[in-house]
Amino acid sequence: MKSTHLGRLLPVVLLAVSVPGLSADDAAQKANIVYTDPANVDEDYYFQGEYRGWQRSQPSHRSSRSVGLQVISRGEGNFEAVKYYDGLPGAGWRQDARYLLSGSRQADIVTFPGEQYDIVIEGDQALIYAADGRLAGEMQKVYRVSPTLGASPPPGAIVLFEGTPTDRFRNPKLTNDGLLLAGTETTDAYADFLLHGEFRIPYKPFARGQARGNSGFYLQRRYEIQVLDSFGLEGKFNECGALYKTRSPDVNMCLPPLQWQTYDIDFTAARFDDAGNKVSDARLTVWHNGVVIHDDIAIPNKTGAGKPEGPEAIPTLLQDHGNPVVYQNIWLLPKDGGAPARQWVRSLEQIPPVPVYTRTPPWPVTLHIGD
């Protein structure tokens, strides 16, 4: 059972292994199982992802309510899921509650038992059953796509990477089909800029925490916007979208692994006087998959293992943390360019905060966040 609605996923295999019969003592070995090709994954992968639909607390249609579900593979037929009322993160969910579920796969069916409702996933459909056996809801699998995925560089932009070797990155390493691997930095330094970058996180069903697709956009090698497989998690200060260990994202907009994601970053460097004293903090706005997750925030100091703050601009790093995270379509627009920078920010600000979903057969559908 393989979905054909995987958006713009490009196949690339760096490591994809199958290790049958491993005991519980082999957890460390399992954690190293990593898939980088959406056409070469385990059976659990196709149940992982996002679902959206309706649920009724009573038999009457009047009790209908929008509901969303994010399903996370944990390996060997085990799953976790997060249920949201009013929609998915960035698409209707009001961040008042997250309902955590555990489930398992038997053949081609995944079941999440609950105190009040059970959820059964078969194919691209998730059915919700009340305790009395009544069909209480239905959800369909959806694939959300960032509205800035594939964005063309505006006038005045510096193209850092577009799929071919470039002198804009230091010692870049590419996959066989032309994707940029983490572990390189810009050859030039930039002070105030807008940065567009697209990244894809590998699928590591047995890995946990910081071992699950770790990388990051290290702005000026001082301030890290974390890249991590945080799909379905809370969105803590060390997870995807976080200003690492400094500020959590306002909403966790991480999509499932092996789907392309975008960061659009508006960065203003810290300012220093002639004596080298900082007179104003660096500032940051970040759109993750088209949704604002940091809104003109002050950055009080370097993050994590970043370089110390200073008046000089230094290169920006795509951090290598031992995971095959890949990048494409990276460009930078210096803010001293004036009108083009203002126009690009204005276009980002005009993305609707909650997309409109149209239930048009056949399901599943690809949804552009912000449409």
Steps between C-alpha positions, in 0.01 A plus 500: 500500500683808379361850469572694183430840657839580649524850357843593371698231680816413312642150542844468655639207694788552740418209730197278516529176686278226628600321818248224578502317831682761706449466873419782738868511594582619148333841543819685414532311173135559418541873560745507210244370251432792270301537180566784257297379202119524522481216245704270726354505849347258751134400508422739784599810307180512295280534808710783638383850422208739538128433490211745510124463525206515741384349826161498674472466876128421455313323217356836393674689217484808722783363711739478203843649559810523287779270614860433397744218565877467469628141491863425588677172425707363789622187321396135471129574472484736797352847467422812695240754397387845602137598458401865466160662503418776247772396257872440470781722634507817291165406348223553751631344822477759777775345713273432795559123524690210347370147547775235496430148376698178463423241237627207301475349154359160417543428129355804319307651791625729777287529813517764773285395798374776731281549805221671308586440136697249295665602173551244224714584195472296184645630178467879491195510725482527880168411662402606853279268704325585827505258794158365397629414152336798329691655209582836656731650240703467184833644393688484172872514449632835379841618381572861581749695291665828597378797292863610459631162381683560174490879544702680234771741612372860484699775327827566677516158670820300523443140396695285743391160369276391215600140442849528354840546664543859606774724629251655742552211746831378638584140399140404422406131483218394271294184470489313170189687394626845587383574853723687742604311813525663840849594610598806301504876551468802275826625354393860558370671812175691513367741763128576451321266261197298399581132455287241322594135542335164437591188695402136523541295816570125478262239639651335812217307666705364791696816580385739768559862596807673360603187305198527270615701197704770672640802313445875510529838334778662703458868414841665506611181680355667810126437506353160414153438358467131578429239233372172646229241449258645755187398313212466747702619800427795728743739337748550784802729506731231359264371230441592138443872451644594837760769550713228652468479880390863502141521374239244398310554174155654544357194326662173393469506120726202437372275223567124487850380409581465130270792412662823385472789745593868487647766721468866406715701737512876552821572693643825631844481660583635845644851512817606681653837578856602413624359829357157416208518745170357382236771472215293353419131472474309176139462385324217323178407326459142374232347278499119518306356209339840452387546862662755734667317789719788628365851452765775514664362813818625665785248525671568834821308431656226291324164511648163596854457370476811280783742449515796743311809391700780345476794260639311201284292270606136466376215274179305551524125560280205405584293803614140467387289795564158348164476324433492122294821492490646148434849365388661176406843362692724739525870430576812700375854451707773670269740681702799392352430156195701602178445304548132400552400863195694615289347222604146590417551868167652400418194290573274797284712728209460260490119527168419671564360852239224460467321165166406349461126446282388212382143514533412136537132401718309454657485844767533619570848369797730502421822683703817472524658843340841472282429194 
